[in-house]
Amino acid sequence: MDTKELYREVLNEHNINPIHKENMDSPTFCLEGVNPSCGDQITLQMKLGPDGKISDASFIGSGCAISQASVDMMAELVIGKTKEEALALADMFDRMIKGSVTEEELEQLDEAAALQDISHMPARVKCAMLGWRTMKQMLGVE
């Protein structure tokens, strides 16, 4: 199996069987994100633990496979991280989409690296970025 086929399987798995697609009770943060160009819509929810780390992350909403899989992978990746670490991952993801990420950073992005080739599909970049952009806004960066 080649790398692109493996990435497609990762993307499909997160779209068909999302781990974090559920409504959260009493989130610390909650923000709606919308991609008006194609109608993708999510509500991102996170809980911040007493240690300052993200203890849980989830989302509800609808949209294309790329937007839904991307936000699910992002939620998985940021649980257990501080807000600063989560924002650093969002920066890496953004740079990956723009084609300027190192191999070490790709490894840190784990399954989200499956979306690396999305940069070759400009119409889909906003789909992949929806959850990440919403998280940055929610945590007070954008």
One Martini backbone bead per residue (centre of mass of N, CA, C, O) as a GRO file, in nm:
protein
  142
    1MET     BB    1   0.095   0.037   0.024
    2ASP     BB    2   0.065   0.355  -0.024
    3THR     BB    3   0.064   0.660   0.119
    4LYS     BB    4  -0.199   0.773  -0.007
    5GLU     BB    5  -0.376   0.534   0.076
    6LEU     BB    6  -0.333   0.561   0.379
    7TYR     BB    7  -0.444   0.851   0.402
    8ARG     BB    8  -0.727   0.784   0.302
    9GLU     BB    9  -0.796   0.591   0.533
   10VAL     BB   10  -0.767   0.793   0.763
   11LEU     BB   11  -0.977   0.991   0.662
   12ASN     BB   12  -1.217   0.794   0.647
   13GLU     BB   13  -1.218   0.704   0.943
   14HIS     BB   14  -1.270   0.997   1.063
   15ASN     BB   15  -1.539   1.032   0.908
   16ILE     BB   16  -1.704   0.766   0.974
   17ASN     BB   17  -1.535   0.731   1.280
   18PRO     BB   18  -1.557   0.947   1.496
   19ILE     BB   19  -1.429   1.015   1.816
   20HIS     BB   20  -1.524   1.350   1.870
   21LYS     BB   21  -1.840   1.330   1.788
   22GLU     BB   22  -1.978   1.539   2.033
   23ASN     BB   23  -2.144   1.645   2.296
   24MET     BB   24  -2.060   1.865   2.561
   25ASP     BB   25  -2.029   1.896   2.894
   26SER     BB   26  -1.919   2.177   3.014
   27PRO     BB   27  -1.746   2.370   2.855
   28THR     BB   28  -1.493   2.603   2.848
   29PHE     BB   29  -1.509   2.592   2.532
   30CYS     BB   30  -1.700   2.761   2.258
   31LEU     BB   31  -1.717   2.734   1.889
   32GLU     BB   32  -1.812   2.850   1.586
   33GLY     BB   33  -1.758   2.712   1.255
   34VAL     BB   34  -1.729   2.851   0.915
   35ASN     BB   35  -1.763   2.759   0.562
   36PRO     BB   36  -1.902   2.951   0.318
   37SER     BB   37  -1.802   2.811   0.045
   38CYS     BB   38  -1.944   2.503   0.147
   39GLY     BB   39  -2.097   2.472   0.454
   40ASP     BB   40  -1.926   2.419   0.674
   41GLN     BB   41  -1.996   2.302   1.021
   42ILE     BB   42  -1.894   2.387   1.359
   43THR     BB   43  -1.866   2.282   1.708
   44LEU     BB   44  -1.630   2.365   1.937
   45GLN     BB   45  -1.502   2.171   2.220
   46MET     BB   46  -1.350   2.248   2.549
   47LYS     BB   47  -1.145   2.128   2.816
   48LEU     BB   48  -0.999   2.259   3.109
   49GLY     BB   49  -0.782   2.177   3.330
   50PRO     BB   50  -0.619   2.238   3.631
   51ASP     BB   51  -0.330   2.204   3.464
   52GLY     BB   52  -0.389   2.356   3.169
   53LYS     BB   53  -0.512   2.123   3.012
   54ILE     BB   54  -0.654   1.946   2.767
   55SER     BB   55  -0.907   1.708   2.852
   56ASP     BB   56  -1.112   1.790   2.612
   57ALA     BB   57  -1.255   1.712   2.277
   58SER     BB   58  -1.512   1.843   2.053
   59PHE     BB   59  -1.778   1.789   1.801
   60ILE     BB   60  -2.016   1.948   1.590
   61GLY     BB   61  -2.165   1.876   1.268
   62SER     BB   62  -2.105   1.965   0.917
   63GLY     BB   63  -1.960   1.810   0.616
   64CYS     BB   64  -1.699   1.727   0.476
   65ALA     BB   65  -1.459   1.492   0.506
   66ILE     BB   66  -1.225   1.688   0.562
   67SER     BB   67  -1.341   1.860   0.793
   68GLN     BB   68  -1.420   1.624   0.985
   69ALA     BB   69  -1.145   1.478   1.001
   70SER     BB   70  -0.967   1.716   1.090
   71VAL     BB   71  -1.111   1.780   1.363
   72ASP     BB   72  -1.072   1.497   1.483
   73MET     BB   73  -0.762   1.494   1.476
   74MET     BB   74  -0.722   1.748   1.643
   75ALA     BB   75  -0.858   1.656   1.902
   76GLU     BB   76  -0.669   1.419   1.956
   77LEU     BB   77  -0.399   1.593   1.963
   78VAL     BB   78  -0.480   1.813   2.208
   79ILE     BB   79  -0.505   1.617   2.413
   80GLY     BB   80  -0.289   1.707   2.685
   81LYS     BB   81  -0.258   2.000   2.610
   82THR     BB   82  -0.179   2.303   2.592
   83LYS     BB   83  -0.262   2.586   2.450
   84GLU     BB   84   0.021   2.639   2.330
   85GLU     BB   85   0.056   2.358   2.199
   86ALA     BB   86  -0.196   2.370   2.022
   87LEU     BB   87  -0.107   2.628   1.866
   88ALA     BB   88   0.153   2.503   1.753
   89LEU     BB   89   0.006   2.286   1.586
   90ALA     BB   90  -0.157   2.485   1.413
   91ASP     BB   91   0.093   2.610   1.284
   92MET     BB   92   0.199   2.352   1.155
   93PHE     BB   93  -0.048   2.293   0.983
   94ASP     BB   94  -0.036   2.550   0.819
   95ARG     BB   95   0.252   2.497   0.706
   96MET     BB   96   0.184   2.232   0.569
   97ILE     BB   97  -0.021   2.348   0.366
   98LYS     BB   98   0.217   2.553   0.259
   99GLY     BB   99   0.499   2.371   0.252
  100SER     BB  100   0.669   2.449   0.556
  101VAL     BB  101   0.757   2.160   0.681
  102THR     BB  102   0.895   1.938   0.877
  103GLU     BB  103   0.943   1.614   0.955
  104GLU     BB  104   0.914   1.649   1.261
  105GLU     BB  105   0.641   1.799   1.246
  106LEU     BB  106   0.484   1.578   1.104
  107GLU     BB  107   0.504   1.381   1.342
  108GLN     BB  108   0.346   1.566   1.544
  109LEU     BB  109   0.075   1.548   1.363
  110ASP     BB  110   0.037   1.276   1.271
  111GLU     BB  111  -0.259   1.213   1.117
  112ALA     BB  112  -0.276   1.508   1.000
  113ALA     BB  113  -0.062   1.448   0.772
  114ALA     BB  114  -0.276   1.335   0.565
  115LEU     BB  115  -0.323   1.657   0.462
  116GLN     BB  116  -0.075   1.759   0.296
  117ASP     BB  117  -0.202   1.744  -0.013
  118ILE     BB  118  -0.421   1.978  -0.002
  119SER     BB  119  -0.254   2.206  -0.143
  120HIS     BB  120  -0.342   2.083  -0.438
  121MET     BB  121  -0.647   2.179  -0.322
  122PRO     BB  122  -0.759   2.485  -0.280
  123ALA     BB  123  -1.073   2.431  -0.223
  124ARG     BB  124  -0.987   2.245   0.053
  125VAL     BB  125  -0.831   2.412   0.266
  126LYS     BB  126  -1.069   2.529   0.436
  127CYS     BB  127  -1.164   2.257   0.531
  128ALA     BB  128  -0.904   2.169   0.687
  129MET     BB  129  -0.894   2.452   0.865
  130LEU     BB  130  -1.149   2.491   1.038
  131GLY     BB  131  -1.076   2.368   1.319
  132TRP     BB  132  -0.808   2.523   1.359
  133ARG     BB  133  -0.923   2.810   1.336
  134THR     BB  134  -1.128   2.781   1.565
  135MET     BB  135  -0.925   2.725   1.788
  136LYS     BB  136  -0.769   2.990   1.766
  137GLN     BB  137  -1.012   3.169   1.830
  138MET     BB  138  -1.092   3.036   2.103
  139LEU     BB  139  -0.784   3.089   2.226
  140GLY     BB  140  -0.715   3.402   2.119
  141VAL     BB  141  -0.559   3.455   1.823
  142GLU     BB  142  -0.797   3.552   1.592
   0.00000   0.00000   0.00000
